[in-house]
Amino acid sequence: MSDLPAVERVDTAAFTVPTDAPEGDGTLSWDSTTLVLAAARCGDVTGLGYTYAPSATARVVDGLLAGVVTGAPALDVPRVNEAMHRAVRNAGLPGVAAQAIAAVDIALWDLKARLLDLPLVRLLGAAREEVPVYGSGGFTTYDDARQERQLRGWVEDEGIPRVKIKIAESWGRREDRDRRRVSRARTVIGDTADLYVDANGGYDAKQALRVGRALADEGVTWFEEPVSSDHLTLLGLIREQLALDVAAGEYGYTLPYFEHMLAAGAVDCLQADVTRCGGITTWLRAAALAQARGIDLSGHCAPHAHAHAAAAVPNLRHLEWFHDHVRVERLLFDGVLDPGGGSITPGADGAPGLGLTLAGERAQTYRVA
């Protein structure tokens, strides 16, 4: 083991980027987004990972994880992932600690691939060359004109044939506007593009069923978190009564959570977020759980953190090309991918690891920690 390259240092930074317009969904609104970066170093090679979380997440990495990771074999990522999970036992895993682990785990996979001079998808082993994406945004704070520009940008300018908007505005108290916005979106994108909606758990059960049946009439095929994903039995009952696919899982921070969701029959497609669930290591295991039950997996947000792992998953349905995170990643990193035609091709340029480099001066403008 002494001959194996070891992680020499783990550094962190946090960047806060204001939104380009007020953003909101059914249960939350925001005007900025914070990306917490982890950098794992071995000699002159650095692996980058990140999560979207409060800047305090960097302190979890510095205080609880860096000491565990430093000195560990750089090639043994699952071993280090397990050590990080054990290190946060008393701090509590779900939430910020899981996001901190995720950022470091992604950085370790990036580091390993760079040490081996391989695109990460080649290290993991590709199940596909192209990763389908869907345009995601359509915030409840948008007026009709802004929503239309965004939808046309995806469908007409970039050729993305599937898009998603937010509904359940104000915890479901503006149902008429929800329905009107969905109808307007269908008119804008036409009949050939797929239309998805995300309620972010903003409806109650009866309302979710009522709205779900109306959504089906508009040709909506994806209903994300019609009710809170905390209530798996209820989510499963709603899924049984609706024709369109029910999806959830973005708030899964642990592998057992995904198993509980699948065992409850709560979803037609499992969502998992590599920046929340403990990194690429856990995300791939969640994909395997879903595949064992004949269920597809969809990557939630943070598209460039997911891209290579997504290409390694046989049961991948698609990856969320989320407006907020796409914008942040284009500002902070060089080496971002092109979704033209509705898919991305990670590793196609041969760049090692995730293919990302921090955009020096451009990123420094937004650094907060």
C-alpha positions, 0 to 999 in steps of 0.5 A: 500500500505504501507504493500507492499514490496518497492524497496529500491535501484537501482544500475548499472554497465557496462561491456565491453567484446571484441568479439572473432573475428571482427564482422560486418553486412551489415551496422555496424562493432564492436570489443566489446559489452557493457552490462549495468546491473541494480540491483533492491534491496528489503531487501536481495533480488536483481533482475537483468536486463540488456540491450546491450547499451553504458555505458552512459545508466547507467547514465540515470538509475542513474539520471532519473530512480532510484529516480522514482523507489526507494520507489515504490511497488516492486510487481507493475511492470507495475505501475513503468514502466509507471512512468519511461516512464513519467520520460524521457519525456523531455530526449526523449524516443527512444534509450538509454532512452528506453534501460535504462527503459528496464534494470530496468523493467527486473530487477523489474520482476526478483525481483518480481519473487524472492520475490515470490520465483517463476521462472519468467515464472511461475509468468507470466504463461507459454504458452509453456515449451520449447522455440525454438531458432535459431543460429545467427551470420554468420558475414560478417567479417567471412571467409568461414572456420569460418562461417562453424565452427559456422554453424556446431557447431549449427546444428551438435554439439548442434542440433539447426535446424535453423540458420542465417547469415548476408548479405548485406555486405558494404551496399549491395555493395558486392552482389556476396559475399552475394550470395556465402556465402548463397549458401555455408551456405546451403551446410554446413547445408544441406537441413533439417535445416532452413536457415535465412538471415539478411540484417540489412537494407543494400539493396535498394528496387530493390536490396532487391527484386533481392536478395530475389528471389535468396535467395528463390532458396537457400531455405531461409525462413526468410529475415530480414530487407531487407531494413531499417525498418524506411520505413514501406511502402517500407518494406510492398511492398517488403513483398508482392512481395517475397515468403519468410517471411520478418521480422523486428522490432528489433529497436522498442523502443515504443509500437506505433512503433510496431502497425505502423509496423503491420498496414503497413503490413510490416512483416510476423513475428514481431521482438521485443527486450526486452532490447530495447522496454522498458522491459518485460512489453512492450514486452508482449504488443507487442506480444499481438498486433501481436497476434491480427493480427495473426502474430508471434513474435520473440525475438531479441538477449539477449536470457536470458533476453527474455527466461521466457517472451518468454515461456509466449507468445502463438504466439512466433515463436522463440528466437535468440541465438545470438553468441555475446550475448550468449558469453557475458551472459555465461561470466558474469552470472551463471545459463545460459540455454542449447540450445541443441536440438534447444530449451531452457526450462526456469524455469525448474530448479526451480530457482527464477526469471530469474535464473541468478546470476552475476558471481562475479570475472569473471564479474569484469574483464570486468567492465568499470563503 
